[in-house]
Amino acid sequence: MNTKLVIITLAVVLVAVSGCSNKAIYQNLQLNKKQECRRLPVTEYDECMRGMEQSYEEYERQRKQTTNQ
């Protein structure tokens, strides 16, 4: 489990350092989460994928609302 966290963290840092936008980072994290969903049993897959439905624009709008309050 710690290895996965290190890999994800490293990927995020590399993307951030390379000058990619926040949207690209979000999309990369979503891709990693989808890959994790694929490793789950079929009974858990659909529930896991439901968490991937939020677009970057929705995420950004929600994040701004949360940070402005």
PDB file of N, H, CA, C and O in Angstrom:
ATOM      1  N   MET A   1       0.828  -1.197   0.000  1.00  0.00           N
ATOM      2  CA  MET A   1       0.000   0.000   0.000  1.00  0.00           C
ATOM      3  C   MET A   1       0.868   1.256   0.000  1.00  0.00           C
ATOM      4  O   MET A   1       0.565   2.209  -0.718  1.00  0.00           O
ATOM      5  N   ASN A   2       1.932   1.275   0.783  1.00  0.00           N
ATOM      6  H   ASN A   2       2.178   0.501   1.366  1.00  0.00           H
ATOM      7  CA  ASN A   2       2.817   2.436   0.822  1.00  0.00           C
ATOM      8  C   ASN A   2       3.501   2.664  -0.514  1.00  0.00           C
ATOM      9  O   ASN A   2       3.756   3.806  -0.895  1.00  0.00           O
ATOM     10  N   THR A   3       3.798   1.594  -1.225  1.00  0.00           N
ATOM     11  H   THR A   3       3.591   0.666  -0.916  1.00  0.00           H
ATOM     12  CA  THR A   3       4.434   1.718  -2.528  1.00  0.00           C
ATOM     13  C   THR A   3       3.519   2.445  -3.497  1.00  0.00           C
ATOM     14  O   THR A   3       3.981   3.278  -4.277  1.00  0.00           O
ATOM     15  N   LYS A   4       2.228   2.143  -3.461  1.00  0.00           N
ATOM     16  H   LYS A   4       1.852   1.466  -2.828  1.00  0.00           H
ATOM     17  CA  LYS A   4       1.260   2.814  -4.335  1.00  0.00           C
ATOM     18  C   LYS A   4       1.216   4.305  -4.031  1.00  0.00           C
ATOM     19  O   LYS A   4       1.181   5.132  -4.941  1.00  0.00           O
ATOM     20  N   LEU A   5       1.218   4.635  -2.767  1.00  0.00           N
ATOM     21  H   LEU A   5       1.247   3.963  -2.028  1.00  0.00           H
ATOM     22  CA  LEU A   5       1.177   6.039  -2.364  1.00  0.00           C
ATOM     23  C   LEU A   5       2.420   6.773  -2.839  1.00  0.00           C
ATOM     24  O   LEU A   5       2.328   7.912  -3.298  1.00  0.00           O
ATOM     25  N   VAL A   6       3.567   6.145  -2.736  1.00  0.00           N
ATOM     26  H   VAL A   6       3.641   5.220  -2.362  1.00  0.00           H
ATOM     27  CA  VAL A   6       4.813   6.753  -3.189  1.00  0.00           C
ATOM     28  C   VAL A   6       4.777   6.973  -4.701  1.00  0.00           C
ATOM     29  O   VAL A   6       5.197   8.022  -5.190  1.00  0.00           O
ATOM     30  N   ILE A   7       4.281   5.993  -5.431  1.00  0.00           N
ATOM     31  H   ILE A   7       3.940   5.141  -5.035  1.00  0.00           H
ATOM     32  CA  ILE A   7       4.213   6.103  -6.889  1.00  0.00           C
ATOM     33  C   ILE A   7       3.268   7.223  -7.294  1.00  0.00           C
ATOM     34  O   ILE A   7       3.597   8.027  -8.166  1.00  0.00           O
ATOM     35  N   ILE A   8       2.105   7.282  -6.675  1.00  0.00           N
ATOM     36  H   ILE A   8       1.837   6.629  -5.966  1.00  0.00           H
ATOM     37  CA  ILE A   8       1.142   8.332  -6.994  1.00  0.00           C
ATOM     38  C   ILE A   8       1.704   9.699  -6.640  1.00  0.00           C
ATOM     39  O   ILE A   8       1.582  10.643  -7.421  1.00  0.00           O
ATOM     40  N   THR A   9       2.314   9.812  -5.478  1.00  0.00           N
ATOM     41  H   THR A   9       2.413   9.045  -4.843  1.00  0.00           H
ATOM     42  CA  THR A   9       2.910  11.075  -5.062  1.00  0.00           C
ATOM     43  C   THR A   9       4.011  11.497  -6.025  1.00  0.00           C
ATOM     44  O   THR A   9       4.094  12.664  -6.408  1.00  0.00           O
ATOM     45  N   LEU A  10       4.833  10.574  -6.404  1.00  0.00           N
ATOM     46  H   LEU A  10       4.766   9.626  -6.093  1.00  0.00           H
ATOM     47  CA  LEU A  10       5.908  10.863  -7.346  1.00  0.00           C
ATOM     48  C   LEU A  10       5.346  11.314  -8.695  1.00  0.00           C
ATOM     49  O   LEU A  10       5.869  12.248  -9.304  1.00  0.00           O
ATOM     50  N   ALA A  11       4.296  10.661  -9.159  1.00  0.00           N
ATOM     51  H   ALA A  11       3.872   9.902  -8.665  1.00  0.00           H
ATOM     52  CA  ALA A  11       3.676  11.047 -10.428  1.00  0.00           C
ATOM     53  C   ALA A  11       3.131  12.467 -10.352  1.00  0.00           C
ATOM     54  O   ALA A  11       3.292  13.253 -11.286  1.00  0.00           O
ATOM     55  N   VAL A  12       2.494  12.789  -9.250  1.00  0.00           N
ATOM     56  H   VAL A  12       2.363  12.151  -8.491  1.00  0.00           H
ATOM     57  CA  VAL A  12       1.936  14.134  -9.072  1.00  0.00           C
ATOM     58  C   VAL A  12       3.053  15.167  -9.050  1.00  0.00           C
ATOM     59  O   VAL A  12       2.934  16.222  -9.674  1.00  0.00           O
ATOM     60  N   VAL A  13       4.120  14.881  -8.349  1.00  0.00           N
ATOM     61  H   VAL A  13       4.217  14.024  -7.842  1.00  0.00           H
ATOM     62  CA  VAL A  13       5.248  15.814  -8.277  1.00  0.00           C
ATOM     63  C   VAL A  13       5.873  16.005  -9.653  1.00  0.00           C
ATOM     64  O   VAL A  13       6.189  17.130 -10.040  1.00  0.00           O
ATOM     65  N   LEU A  14       6.051  14.930 -10.382  1.00  0.00           N
ATOM     66  H   LEU A  14       5.795  14.016 -10.068  1.00  0.00           H
ATOM     67  CA  LEU A  14       6.644  15.031 -11.715  1.00  0.00           C
ATOM     68  C   LEU A  14       5.768  15.852 -12.653  1.00  0.00           C
ATOM     69  O   LEU A  14       6.270  16.657 -13.438  1.00  0.00           O
ATOM     70  N   VAL A  15       4.479  15.650 -12.570  1.00  0.00           N
ATOM     71  H   VAL A  15       4.071  14.997 -11.932  1.00  0.00           H
ATOM     72  CA  VAL A  15       3.568  16.427 -13.407  1.00  0.00           C
ATOM     73  C   VAL A  15       3.626  17.895 -13.011  1.00  0.00           C
ATOM     74  O   VAL A  15       3.668  18.772 -13.874  1.00  0.00           O
ATOM     75  N   ALA A  16       3.628  18.162 -11.722  1.00  0.00           N
ATOM     76  H   ALA A  16       3.593  17.450 -11.021  1.00  0.00           H
ATOM     77  CA  ALA A  16       3.664  19.547 -11.250  1.00  0.00           C
ATOM     78  C   ALA A  16       4.967  20.227 -11.647  1.00  0.00           C
ATOM     79  O   ALA A  16       4.962  21.385 -12.066  1.00  0.00           O
ATOM     80  N   VAL A  17       6.061  19.529 -11.519  1.00  0.00           N
ATOM     81  H   VAL A  17       6.066  18.589 -11.179  1.00  0.00           H
ATOM     82  CA  VAL A  17       7.364  20.097 -11.854  1.00  0.00           C
ATOM     83  C   VAL A  17       7.486  20.352 -13.350  1.00  0.00           C
ATOM     84  O   VAL A  17       8.148  21.301 -13.772  1.00  0.00           O
ATOM     85  N   SER A  18       6.858  19.518 -14.135  1.00  0.00           N
ATOM     86  H   SER A  18       6.321  18.748 -13.792  1.00  0.00           H
ATOM     87  CA  SER A  18       6.962  19.686 -15.581  1.00  0.00           C
ATOM     88  C   SER A  18       6.120  20.849 -16.099  1.00  0.00           C
ATOM     89  O   SER A  18       6.126  21.124 -17.299  1.00  0.00           O
ATOM     90  N   GLY A  19       5.413  21.519 -15.234  1.00  0.00           N
ATOM     91  H   GLY A  19       5.408  21.296 -14.260  1.00  0.00           H
ATOM     92  CA  GLY A  19       4.679  22.712 -15.628  1.00  0.00           C
ATOM     93  C   GLY A  19       3.288  22.440 -16.161  1.00  0.00           C
ATOM     94  O   GLY A  19       2.703  23.308 -16.810  1.00  0.00           O
ATOM     95  N   CYS A  20       2.744  21.274 -15.910  1.00  0.00           N
ATOM     96  H   CYS A  20       3.219  20.569 -15.383  1.00  0.00           H
ATOM     97  CA  CYS A  20       1.399  20.971 -16.378  1.00  0.00           C
ATOM     98  C   CYS A  20       0.367  21.739 -15.563  1.00  0.00           C
ATOM     99  O   CYS A  20       0.626  22.165 -14.437  1.00  0.00           O
ATOM    100  N   SER A  21      -0.775  21.898 -16.143  1.00  0.00           N
ATOM    101  H   SER A  21      -0.985  21.552 -17.057  1.00  0.00           H
ATOM    102  CA  SER A  21      -1.844  22.636 -15.487  1.00  0.00           C
ATOM    103  C   SER A  21      -2.488  21.800 -14.384  1.00  0.00           C
ATOM    104  O   SER A  21      -2.286  20.588 -14.293  1.00  0.00           O
ATOM    105  N   ASN A  22      -3.254  22.473 -13.563  1.00  0.00           N
ATOM    106  H   ASN A  22      -3.418  23.457 -13.636  1.00  0.00           H
ATOM    107  CA  ASN A  22      -4.001  21.774 -12.517  1.00  0.00           C
ATOM    108  C   ASN A  22      -4.945  20.760 -13.132  1.00  0.00           C
ATOM    109  O   ASN A  22      -5.165  19.692 -12.560  1.00  0.00           O
ATOM    110  N   LYS A  23      -5.501  21.074 -14.279  1.00  0.00           N
ATOM    111  H   LYS A  23      -5.323  21.942 -14.744  1.00  0.00           H
ATOM    112  CA  LYS A  23      -6.411  20.156 -14.955  1.00  0.00           C
ATOM    113  C   LYS A  23      -5.685  18.874 -15.340  1.00  0.00           C
ATOM    114  O   LYS A  23      -6.236  17.784 -15.184  1.00  0.00           O
ATOM    115  N   ALA A  24      -4.472  18.985 -15.835  1.00  0.00           N
ATOM    116  H   ALA A  24      -4.025  19.870 -15.962  1.00  0.00           H
ATOM    117  CA  ALA A  24      -3.695  17.800 -16.212  1.00  0.00           C
ATOM    118  C   ALA A  24      -3.377  16.949 -14.987  1.00  0.00           C
ATOM    119  O   ALA A  24      -3.413  15.720 -15.053  1.00  0.00           O
ATOM    120  N   ILE A  25      -3.070  17.593 -13.889  1.00  0.00           N
ATOM    121  H   ILE A  25      -3.041  18.592 -13.835  1.00  0.00           H
ATOM    122  CA  ILE A  25      -2.802  16.862 -12.647  1.00  0.00           C
ATOM    123  C   ILE A  25      -4.058  16.125 -12.200  1.00  0.00           C
ATOM    124  O   ILE A  25      -3.994  14.949 -11.841  1.00  0.00           O
ATOM    125  N   TYR A  26      -5.196  16.808 -12.220  1.00  0.00           N
ATOM    126  H   TYR A  26      -5.248  17.763 -12.512  1.00  0.00           H
ATOM    127  CA  TYR A  26      -6.469  16.194 -11.840  1.00  0.00           C
ATOM    128  C   TYR A  26      -6.758  14.980 -12.723  1.00  0.00           C
ATOM    129  O   TYR A  26      -7.139  13.919 -12.227  1.00  0.00           O
ATOM    130  N   GLN A  27      -6.576  15.142 -14.022  1.00  0.00           N
ATOM    131  H   GLN A  27      -6.267  16.004 -14.424  1.00  0.00           H
ATOM    132  CA  GLN A  27      -6.850  14.048 -14.953  1.00  0.00           C
ATOM    133  C   GLN A  27      -5.908  12.871 -14.713  1.00  0.00           C
ATOM    134  O   GLN A  27      -6.319  11.715 -14.824  1.00  0.00           O
ATOM    135  N   ASN A  28      -4.668  13.152 -14.390  1.00  0.00           N
ATOM    136  H   ASN A  28      -4.334  14.090 -14.300  1.00  0.00           H
ATOM    137  CA  ASN A  28      -3.709  12.087 -14.096  1.00  0.00           C
ATOM    138  C   ASN A  28      -4.114  11.333 -12.832  1.00  0.00           C
ATOM    139  O   ASN A  28      -4.042  10.105 -12.789  1.00  0.00           O
ATOM    140  N   LEU A  29      -4.534  12.061 -11.816  1.00  0.00           N
ATOM    141  H   LEU A  29      -4.593  13.058 -11.851  1.00  0.00           H
ATOM    142  CA  LEU A  29      -4.986  11.417 -10.584  1.00  0.00           C
ATOM    143  C   LEU A  29      -6.227  10.576 -10.832  1.00  0.00           C
ATOM    144  O   LEU A  29      -6.356   9.482 -10.282  1.00  0.00           O
ATOM    145  N   GLN A  30      -7.138  11.073 -11.652  1.00  0.00           N
ATOM    146  H   GLN A  30      -7.034  11.962 -12.098  1.00  0.00           H
ATOM    147  CA  GLN A  30      -8.343  10.314 -11.993  1.00  0.00           C
ATOM    148  C   GLN A  30      -7.976   9.028 -12.722  1.00  0.00           C
ATOM    149  O   GLN A  30      -8.555   7.974 -12.458  1.00  0.00           O
ATOM    150  N   LEU A  31      -7.021   9.112 -13.632  1.00  0.00           N
ATOM    151  H   LEU A  31      -6.551   9.968 -13.846  1.00  0.00           H
ATOM    152  CA  LEU A  31      -6.566   7.930 -14.357  1.00  0.00           C
ATOM    153  C   LEU A  31      -5.999   6.892 -13.395  1.00  0.00           C
ATOM    154  O   LEU A  31      -6.291   5.702 -13.519  1.00  0.00           O
ATOM    155  N   ASN A  32      -5.199   7.335 -12.446  1.00  0.00           N
ATOM    156  H   ASN A  32      -4.962   8.301 -12.345  1.00  0.00           H
ATOM    157  CA  ASN A  32      -4.636   6.420 -11.447  1.00  0.00           C
ATOM    158  C   ASN A  32      -5.738   5.766 -10.625  1.00  0.00           C
ATOM    159  O   ASN A  32      -5.673   4.571 -10.337  1.00  0.00           O
ATOM    160  N   LYS A  33      -6.744   6.538 -10.246  1.00  0.00           N
ATOM    161  H   LYS A  33      -6.797   7.509 -10.480  1.00  0.00           H
ATOM    162  CA  LYS A  33      -7.859   5.984  -9.468  1.00  0.00           C
ATOM    163  C   LYS A  33      -8.637   4.960 -10.282  1.00  0.00           C
ATOM    164  O   LYS A  33      -9.051   3.929  -9.751  1.00  0.00           O
ATOM    165  N   LYS A  34      -8.837   5.235 -11.565  1.00  0.00           N
ATOM    166  H   LYS A  34      -8.501   6.072 -11.996  1.00  0.00           H
ATOM    167  CA  LYS A  34      -9.548   4.283 -12.433  1.00  0.00           C
ATOM    168  C   LYS A  34      -8.772   2.974 -12.549  1.00  0.00           C
ATOM    169  O   LYS A  34      -9.365   1.895 -12.575  1.00  0.00           O
ATOM    170  N   GLN A  35      -7.463   3.071 -12.617  1.00  0.00           N
ATOM    171  H   GLN A  35      -6.982   3.947 -12.596  1.00  0.00           H
ATOM    172  CA  GLN A  35      -6.640   1.867 -12.678  1.00  0.00           C
ATOM    173  C   GLN A  35      -6.784   1.058 -11.396  1.00  0.00           C
ATOM    174  O   GLN A  35      -6.811  -0.172 -11.430  1.00  0.00           O
ATOM    175  N   GLU A  36      -6.875   1.746 -10.280  1.00  0.00           N
ATOM    176  H   GLU A  36      -6.853   2.746 -10.253  1.00  0.00           H
ATOM    177  CA  GLU A  36      -7.091   1.056  -9.002  1.00  0.00           C
ATOM    178  C   GLU A  36      -8.463   0.384  -8.993  1.00  0.00           C
ATOM    179  O   GLU A  36      -8.598  -0.729  -8.484  1.00  0.00           O
ATOM    180  N   CYS A  37      -9.478   1.040  -9.545  1.00  0.00           N
ATOM    181  H   CYS A  37      -9.368   1.944  -9.958  1.00  0.00           H
ATOM    182  CA  CYS A  37     -10.822   0.450  -9.609  1.00  0.00           C
ATOM    183  C   CYS A  37     -10.804  -0.849 -10.404  1.00  0.00           C
ATOM    184  O   CYS A  37     -11.491  -1.809 -10.056  1.00  0.00           O
ATOM    185  N   ARG A  38     -10.023  -0.873 -11.462  1.00  0.00           N
ATOM    186  H   ARG A  38      -9.464  -0.093 -11.745  1.00  0.00           H
ATOM    187  CA  ARG A  38      -9.954  -2.074 -12.314  1.00  0.00           C
ATOM    188  C   ARG A  38      -9.382  -3.276 -11.581  1.00  0.00           C
ATOM    189  O   ARG A  38      -9.609  -4.418 -11.981  1.00  0.00           O
ATOM    190  N   ARG A  39      -8.659  -3.028 -10.535  1.00  0.00           N
ATOM    191  H   ARG A  39      -8.475  -2.101 -10.209  1.00  0.00           H
ATOM    192  CA  ARG A  39      -8.050  -4.118  -9.763  1.00  0.00           C
ATOM    193  C   ARG A  39      -9.002  -4.687  -8.714  1.00  0.00           C
ATOM    194  O   ARG A  39      -8.721  -5.724  -8.113  1.00  0.00           O
ATOM    195  N   LEU A  40     -10.122  -4.011  -8.497  1.00  0.00           N
ATOM    196  H   LEU A  40     -10.350  -3.169  -8.985  1.00  0.00           H
ATOM    197  CA  LEU A  40     -11.082  -4.452  -7.486  1.00  0.00           C
ATOM    198  C   LEU A  40     -11.950  -5.590  -8.012  1.00  0.00           C
ATOM    199  O   LEU A  40     -12.064  -5.784  -9.222  1.00  0.00           O
ATOM    200  N   PRO A  41     -12.558  -6.338  -7.100  1.00  0.00           N
ATOM    201  CA  PRO A  41     -13.515  -7.362  -7.535  1.00  0.00           C
ATOM    202  C   PRO A  41     -14.694  -6.712  -8.272  1.00  0.00           C
ATOM    203  O   PRO A  41     -15.005  -5.542  -8.047  1.00  0.00           O
ATOM    204  N   VAL A  42     -15.332  -7.469  -9.137  1.00  0.00           N
ATOM    205  H   VAL A  42     -15.079  -8.419  -9.319  1.00  0.00           H
ATOM    206  CA  VAL A  42     -16.446  -6.964  -9.938  1.00  0.00           C
ATOM    207  C   VAL A  42     -17.522  -6.345  -9.057  1.00  0.00           C
ATOM    208  O   VAL A  42     -18.136  -5.350  -9.440  1.00  0.00           O
ATOM    209  N   THR A  43     -17.751  -6.907  -7.910  1.00  0.00           N
ATOM    210  H   THR A  43     -17.252  -7.715  -7.599  1.00  0.00           H
ATOM    211  CA  THR A  43     -18.796  -6.397  -7.016  1.00  0.00           C
ATOM    212  C   THR A  43     -18.496  -4.993  -6.497  1.00  0.00           C
ATOM    213  O   THR A  43     -19.423  -4.281  -6.108  1.00  0.00           O
ATOM    214  N   GLU A  44     -17.235  -4.574  -6.478  1.00  0.00           N
ATOM    215  H   GLU A  44     -16.482  -5.152  -6.794  1.00  0.00           H
ATOM    216  CA  GLU A  44     -16.848  -3.257  -5.976  1.00  0.00           C
ATOM    217  C   GLU A  44     -16.511  -2.261  -7.092  1.00  0.00           C
ATOM    218  O   GLU A  44     -16.397  -1.060  -6.848  1.00  0.00           O
ATOM    219  N   TYR A  45     -16.354  -2.771  -8.308  1.00  0.00           N
ATOM    220  H   TYR A  45     -16.447  -3.747  -8.506  1.00  0.00           H
ATOM    221  CA  TYR A  45     -15.913  -1.940  -9.426  1.00  0.00           C
ATOM    222  C   TYR A  45     -16.866  -0.781  -9.716  1.00  0.00           C
ATOM    223  O   TYR A  45     -16.429   0.366  -9.811  1.00  0.00           O
ATOM    224  N   ASP A  46     -18.161  -1.066  -9.856  1.00  0.00           N
ATOM    225  H   ASP A  46     -18.516  -1.998  -9.779  1.00  0.00           H
ATOM    226  CA  ASP A  46     -19.125  -0.015 -10.209  1.00  0.00           C
ATOM    227  C   ASP A  46     -19.150   1.102  -9.180  1.00  0.00           C
ATOM    228  O   ASP A  46     -19.182   2.279  -9.537  1.00  0.00           O
ATOM    229  N   GLU A  47     -19.134   0.742  -7.925  1.00  0.00           N
ATOM    230  H   GLU A  47     -19.107  -0.215  -7.635  1.00  0.00           H
ATOM    231  CA  GLU A  47     -19.145   1.759  -6.868  1.00  0.00           C
ATOM    232  C   GLU A  47     -17.881   2.617  -6.928  1.00  0.00           C
ATOM    233  O   GLU A  47     -17.945   3.834  -6.756  1.00  0.00           O
ATOM    234  N   CYS A  48     -16.767   1.998  -7.163  1.00  0.00           N
ATOM    235  H   CYS A  48     -16.715   1.009  -7.303  1.00  0.00           H
ATOM    236  CA  CYS A  48     -15.502   2.728  -7.272  1.00  0.00           C
ATOM    237  C   CYS A  48     -15.537   3.689  -8.459  1.00  0.00           C
ATOM    238  O   CYS A  48     -15.103   4.834  -8.336  1.00  0.00           O
ATOM    239  N   MET A  49     -16.042   3.246  -9.590  1.00  0.00           N
ATOM    240  H   MET A  49     -16.395   2.315  -9.690  1.00  0.00           H
ATOM    241  CA  MET A  49     -16.070   4.081 -10.789  1.00  0.00           C
ATOM    242  C   MET A  49     -17.052   5.237 -10.668  1.00  0.00           C
ATOM    243  O   MET A  49     -16.875   6.262 -11.328  1.00  0.00           O
ATOM    244  N   ARG A  50     -18.083   5.096  -9.840  1.00  0.00           N
ATOM    245  H   ARG A  50     -18.226   4.264  -9.304  1.00  0.00           H
ATOM    246  CA  ARG A  50     -19.015   6.202  -9.643  1.00  0.00           C
ATOM    247  C   ARG A  50     -18.310   7.418  -9.069  1.00  0.00           C
ATOM    248  O   ARG A  50     -18.740   8.549  -9.294  1.00  0.00           O
ATOM    249  N   GLY A  51     -17.259   7.201  -8.347  1.00  0.00           N
ATOM    250  H   GLY A  51     -16.909   6.282  -8.164  1.00  0.00           H
ATOM    251  CA  GLY A  51     -16.493   8.307  -7.800  1.00  0.00           C
ATOM    252  C   GLY A  51     -15.675   9.051  -8.846  1.00  0.00           C
ATOM    253  O   GLY A  51     -15.075  10.082  -8.542  1.00  0.00           O
ATOM    254  N   MET A  52     -15.645   8.543 -10.071  1.00  0.00           N
ATOM    255  H   MET A  52     -16.132   7.706 -10.318  1.00  0.00           H
ATOM    256  CA  MET A  52     -14.844   9.147 -11.139  1.00  0.00           C
ATOM    257  C   MET A  52     -15.678  10.030 -12.061  1.00  0.00           C
ATOM    258  O   MET A  52     -15.160  10.534 -13.058  1.00  0.00           O
ATOM    259  N   GLU A  53     -16.930  10.223 -11.755  1.00  0.00           N
ATOM    260  H   GLU A  53     -17.350   9.814 -10.945  1.00  0.00           H
ATOM    261  CA  GLU A  53     -17.833  10.936 -12.660  1.00  0.00           C
ATOM    262  C   GLU A  53     -17.661  12.453 -12.635  1.00  0.00           C
ATOM    263  O   GLU A  53     -18.130  13.134 -13.547  1.00  0.00           O
ATOM    264  N   GLN A  54     -17.019  12.985 -11.638  1.00  0.00           N
ATOM    265  H   GLN A  54     -16.638  12.433 -10.897  1.00  0.00           H
ATOM    266  CA  GLN A  54     -16.888  14.442 -11.504  1.00  0.00           C
ATOM    267  C   GLN A  54     -15.844  14.985 -12.489  1.00  0.00           C
ATOM    268  O   GLN A  54     -14.695  14.543 -12.498  1.00  0.00           O
ATOM    269  N   SER A  55     -16.257  15.937 -13.304  1.00  0.00           N
ATOM    270  H   SER A  55     -17.190  16.296 -13.296  1.00  0.00           H
ATOM    271  CA  SER A  55     -15.329  16.547 -14.251  1.00  0.00           C
ATOM    272  C   SER A  55     -14.399  17.511 -13.510  1.00  0.00           C
ATOM    273  O   SER A  55     -14.647  17.876 -12.360  1.00  0.00           O
ATOM    274  N   TYR A  56     -13.335  17.912 -14.188  1.00  0.00           N
ATOM    275  H   TYR A  56     -13.134  17.616 -15.121  1.00  0.00           H
ATOM    276  CA  TYR A  56     -12.413  18.868 -13.579  1.00  0.00           C
ATOM    277  C   TYR A  56     -13.119  20.187 -13.284  1.00  0.00           C
ATOM    278  O   TYR A  56     -12.892  20.802 -12.242  1.00  0.00           O
ATOM    279  N   GLU A  57     -13.967  20.613 -14.202  1.00  0.00           N
ATOM    280  H   GLU A  57     -14.151  20.113 -15.049  1.00  0.00           H
ATOM    281  CA  GLU A  57     -14.672  21.879 -14.021  1.00  0.00           C
ATOM    282  C   GLU A  57     -15.569  21.842 -12.790  1.00  0.00           C
ATOM    283  O   GLU A  57     -15.637  22.812 -12.035  1.00  0.00           O
ATOM    284  N   GLU A  58     -16.267  20.705 -12.587  1.00  0.00           N
ATOM    285  H   GLU A  58     -16.212  19.917 -13.200  1.00  0.00           H
ATOM    286  CA  GLU A  58     -17.098  20.552 -11.385  1.00  0.00           C
ATOM    287  C   GLU A  58     -16.236  20.538 -10.129  1.00  0.00           C
ATOM    288  O   GLU A  58     -16.570  21.163  -9.122  1.00  0.00           O
ATOM    289  N   TYR A  59     -15.123  19.814 -10.206  1.00  0.00           N
ATOM    290  H   TYR A  59     -14.852  19.306 -11.023  1.00  0.00           H
ATOM    291  CA  TYR A  59     -14.194  19.754  -9.074  1.00  0.00           C
ATOM    292  C   TYR A  59     -13.682  21.151  -8.721  1.00  0.00           C
ATOM    293  O   TYR A  59     -13.669  21.538  -7.553  1.00  0.00           O
ATOM    294  N   GLU A  60     -13.265  21.896  -9.731  1.00  0.00           N
ATOM    295  H   GLU A  60     -13.275  21.582 -10.680  1.00  0.00           H
ATOM    296  CA  GLU A  60     -12.702  23.238  -9.514  1.00  0.00           C
ATOM    297  C   GLU A  60     -13.750  24.175  -8.921  1.00  0.00           C
ATOM    298  O   GLU A  60     -13.442  24.950  -8.016  1.00  0.00           O
ATOM    299  N   ARG A  61     -14.969  24.116  -9.413  1.00  0.00           N
ATOM    300  H   ARG A  61     -15.220  23.487 -10.149  1.00  0.00           H
ATOM    301  CA  ARG A  61     -16.055  24.951  -8.887  1.00  0.00           C
ATOM    302  C   ARG A  61     -16.306  24.620  -7.417  1.00  0.00           C
ATOM    303  O   ARG A  61     -16.451  25.516  -6.586  1.00  0.00           O
ATOM    304  N   GLN A  62     -16.357  23.331  -7.108  1.00  0.00           N
ATOM    305  H   GLN A  62     -16.240  22.603  -7.783  1.00  0.00           H
ATOM    306  CA  GLN A  62     -16.583  22.900  -5.720  1.00  0.00           C
ATOM    307  C   GLN A  62     -15.412  23.304  -4.829  1.00  0.00           C
ATOM    308  O   GLN A  62     -15.617  23.738  -3.696  1.00  0.00           O
ATOM    309  N   ARG A  63     -14.199  23.166  -5.328  1.00  0.00           N
ATOM    310  H   ARG A  63     -14.033  22.814  -6.249  1.00  0.00           H
ATOM    311  CA  ARG A  63     -13.012  23.534  -4.550  1.00  0.00           C
ATOM    312  C   ARG A  63     -13.013  25.022  -4.230  1.00  0.00           C
ATOM    313  O   ARG A  63     -12.709  25.421  -3.107  1.00  0.00           O
ATOM    314  N   LYS A  64     -13.356  25.842  -5.224  1.00  0.00           N
ATOM    315  H   LYS A  64     -13.603  25.517  -6.137  1.00  0.00           H
ATOM    316  CA  LYS A  64     -13.395  27.292  -4.999  1.00  0.00           C
ATOM    317  C   LYS A  64     -14.463  27.676  -3.996  1.00  0.00           C
ATOM    318  O   LYS A  64     -14.242  28.549  -3.156  1.00  0.00           O
ATOM    319  N   GLN A  65     -15.625  27.030  -4.073  1.00  0.00           N
ATOM    320  H   GLN A  65     -15.804  26.321  -4.755  1.00  0.00           H
ATOM    321  CA  GLN A  65     -16.684  27.313  -3.113  1.00  0.00           C
ATOM    322  C   GLN A  65     -16.233  26.959  -1.700  1.00  0.00           C
ATOM    323  O   GLN A  65     -16.512  27.691  -0.750  1.00  0.00           O
ATOM    324  N   THR A  66     -15.548  25.852  -1.568  1.00  0.00           N
ATOM    325  H   THR A  66     -15.321  25.257  -2.339  1.00  0.00           H
ATOM    326  CA  THR A  66     -15.090  25.398  -0.266  1.00  0.00           C
ATOM    327  C   THR A  66     -14.013  26.315   0.309  1.00  0.00           C
ATOM    328  O   THR A  66     -14.031  26.625   1.500  1.00  0.00           O
ATOM    329  N   THR A  67     -13.082  26.745  -0.529  1.00  0.00           N
ATOM    330  H   THR A  67     -13.068  26.493  -1.497  1.00  0.00           H
ATOM    331  CA  THR A  67     -11.985  27.578  -0.039  1.00  0.00           C
ATOM    332  C   THR A  67     -12.408  29.010   0.201  1.00  0.00           C
ATOM    333  O   THR A  67     -11.746  29.717   0.960  1.00  0.00           O
ATOM    334  N   ASN A  68     -13.496  29.472  -0.423  1.00  0.00           N
ATOM    335  H   ASN A  68     -14.034  28.898  -1.040  1.00  0.00           H
ATOM    336  CA  ASN A  68     -13.974  30.844  -0.223  1.00  0.00           C
ATOM    337  C   ASN A  68     -14.871  31.003   0.994  1.00  0.00           C
ATOM    338  O   ASN A  68     -15.185  32.125   1.391  1.00  0.00           O
ATOM    339  N   GLN A  69     -15.280  29.912   1.577  1.00  0.00           N
ATOM    340  H   GLN A  69     -15.025  29.001   1.254  1.00  0.00           H
ATOM    341  CA  GLN A  69     -16.186  30.016   2.721  1.00  0.00           C
ATOM    342  C   GLN A  69     -15.447  30.145   4.016  1.00  0.00           C
ATOM    343  O   GLN A  69     -16.069  30.243   5.074  1.00  0.00           O
TER     344      GLN A  69
END
